[in-house]
Amino acid sequence: MYIRKLGALCFVVIISSLALTSCSGPSRLYAVDKTDGVYFSVPKNWIRVSNAALNAREGQGATGTALDRLYAVKWQEAFSPSKKITSSHVLSLVAPTVPLAYIRVRSLLPEEIDAVSYNSLRNMIVPVTSWASGLDATAPEFQLLDDAESIQKIARGVHTVFEFTPKKGVSQTIDQTALVSDDRSTIYVLIVRCTSTCFSKNLKVIDEIVSSFTVRGKR
Amino acid sequence: MTESSRPRDTDRKTRIHLSVYDRLKFTLLFTIVFFILVWADLADNPILSAKDAIVSGFRTRWWIFFLLGAEVIRQAHFGLAEMLAPYHGIWQRYFAAVDSLIHKFSDWTRYRISRVVKALLFIVMLSVVLSAIYKETPVKALFMAPKALWSALPLLGQLLFGVFFVVIQFVAMFWFLSRGGIDTYFPDDIRTRFSDVWGQDHVLNRIRENLLFLESPEEIEKHGGYVPGGILLWGPPGTGKTLMAESMAGETGKPFVFVDPGAFNNMFFGVGVLKVKSLFRKLRKLALRYGGVVVFFDEADSLGNRGISSSGGRFSLNSANNTSALSGTQCRGGTYLSEPSVNLLTHNLLTQESFVANSAMGGGNSGMGTLQALLTELSGLKKPRGFFNRIVRRTLGMRPKNPPKYRILVVMATNMPEALDEALLRPGRIDRMYRVGYPSKAGRIRTYEGYLSKVSHSLSAEEVDKLATITPYATGATIKDTINEALIMAIRHGRTSITWSDMIKAKQLKELGPAEDVEYIDRERHAVAVHEACHGVMAYLARYHMTIDLATIEKGSDYLGMVASIPPDDQFTRWRTEYEADILVSLASLAGERMFFDGDNSSGVSGDLESATTIASFMEGHWGMGITVSSHASNRRFEVGAPGGGKGKEDGAKEMRRALSDRIEDNLSTLLEKALEILVENRVKVLALAHALETYKTLSGEDVVAVMEGSVGPLVDGRPYLNSNNIAAIEDYHLAALNAHKSHQKSDVVLPLFASTQE
């Protein structure tokens, strides 16, 4: 009888302790696109730049291929620890002073499907391959920090980390994971970037974000 | 300490303590639900940590904690009620008030309300579940469900087909098994008419009456009666039960359904029931279409009974003619008796074995509810039938029509009525029971005439009358058979027309079987002739209620010789003097053998003694024809013992109260002495008849009378037997045969022969 009562007591204690832990809230902020099965997480105090804001910003003055690409976007979101980061910061190449994580999931356009390659994935934002070759005279100061294949459940691509310093600008480090789905219909791009000093300062946080990036595909 | 019983719930001041499980079960349930949802979240998001899943679960699944809180409050309430009597009291009063409020509704209303609430709850739950599946609002999800159901229909159809595929095999099998065994005849299919049934007029009249009511039921129904629904025809085999049914089929203007005796014996459970049901469905249909129907169950005993021993009761007197049981002796003892005496002996033999016989019958029913189904169909609930009648009419607010009057006449025939179930024979099922017995003399004459009219013959009306007289227990079947036999004899003798002698020979052949054509050695032939002559003379002199039909010393399959008698009239009561005469005829063989063979006698008298003893026993113990009055049947039933004993008392009463067997023996001894006296007085007649038998082997009744009276018979001229010289010759022959018998040698005197013209 006592054992039973003891058991019941333990049960109640566990339940209430669990309830208490909820006061602090989840340890991280999860960015989830269930439709496409794309997941990553950022520290819990980071601030979201919404899909809608980014779409609106990208749509301003966009024509032709750019507009087609916008229509093909399935999910784009950005996170940063600062409230000052807005959609315009996200969509420009100016180096932010705080880490900025940006996810973009987009269908490939018909003409892109045949052209897609690991190099085209590397060259998603800046022409990494030509800059890295040293043959491009117009290339800024460029350093490839890491370049490795990344394989997920339904997609594969390259994880590239590089640092470049534009003329009359500050040095920026970009951690870019660009994947294409195995059926070559969709590309998944996660970019985490900030000034090189900021990047090396927040290296651990950025690593956590990049390693949480998971592409599972449609359920 | 006084022991007291556990207090009633109403006597408690506080609430009864809940068990730990009852306290925690809902908390446990909610916890489990919570963790299942957490697990679902974890499965949904691969990068989610367990801790974060739980933590976010607490935020997003707030409703679980709401329910949990409600549960905690409930348990707190219970806890208080368990500890604080006043608190419990308040709630008790509250619930009593609520109860009385609720019970203002009738039970039926409350049931309906609860049903509606449950249905609504089910719909709500369903919509919540569906909304979770479709990721839509519950209301919208509810409307999306039928679409899913529609798309699932092919699968449902497949499943249904699977079920149907299995079921159809059984349906088909049982359908095929429940066919057959039932034939329907329509008017004019059968040409047999009542006029073809001869000698059963009394039964026919009753059947005609039944058919009349079937044809015009208004006659009885308008006066508040009902048409009798069932007839049982029972009686010995061959008396025309089936023929009667056939003639009914021919006579009636209604369809006639013939049920095969084996129709209800089946391999599987339930097929018999199905058959009965389909039979009666058919009967109802026919009855409606044609205004009536006759159904005939031949050999109804095959329907069996439900294992109840039917020994005794209505049909305890078995009418089967098992004469072979009596004739297993060298001299065919039963033949000397009148037919009722034979029946009596048969019955006596059968009742000894009846227990065994009946128990065997109990097991032999067609079984498996077939009989019960038949009983119900014959007289069951009068329920409205038909889909339209019961469902559609009721749906439209109309009362179902009562079933119409199905005029079904059930006719059953059996020669083993004791094997039928008692419930089958009750009025309402079988209203009328007719014994189809042996035909009357008029019936026999009609039957003979009927069958003779189909062949060529030279029999006069008087001869046919005589034929009917000398065949008292002939049935339609035996008469037909005898005439056919006579025709065969005529044809084998090169004639096409039946003569009187053909008939007599055929009758003898049918009754006695073929003679074995063995020649006795002289002295044995003489002994058999004397034996039979003693019977014959005694029958002629002492038995007035029977006339001699036949005397023979030709060896048959189970006798050496015999004297057969027949009753000249149909008689239904029997008297003491008649039974005594029967015994005298039986005992004459023993008395005669002892008299003519110097006290010697053969084993051939065993059958005679058996029948004599049986009759004497019944006279003494049953019929009040002996010294005492009490019935042995009752004595045995009440186990008081037969009158007898009276030890030590030397008076007249003791003499009267000796054991039953002593009294029977006394009676037989007296009658044996009397028989001896009669034979001594008529020694000449015995020798004369023995001589006639040795000469002609087989004599008809008239020939025997001719020998007795010294007149001219059809075969034998009796006049020589009045001549004293001839008698002396016969005596010499007898003495020589007696000596040969004693010394087991051949007799040196040959059988004297007398010319029939000799004066």
Interface residues (C-beta under 8 A of the other chain):
Chain A: R4 K5 A8 F11 V12 I15 L18 A19 T21 S22 S24 G25 P26 S27 R28 Y30 V32 K34 Y39 F40 S41 S212 T214 R216
Chain B: V20 R23 L24 T27 L28 T31 D44 N45 P46 I47 L48 S49 K51 D52 I54 V55 S56 F58 R59 F65 L68
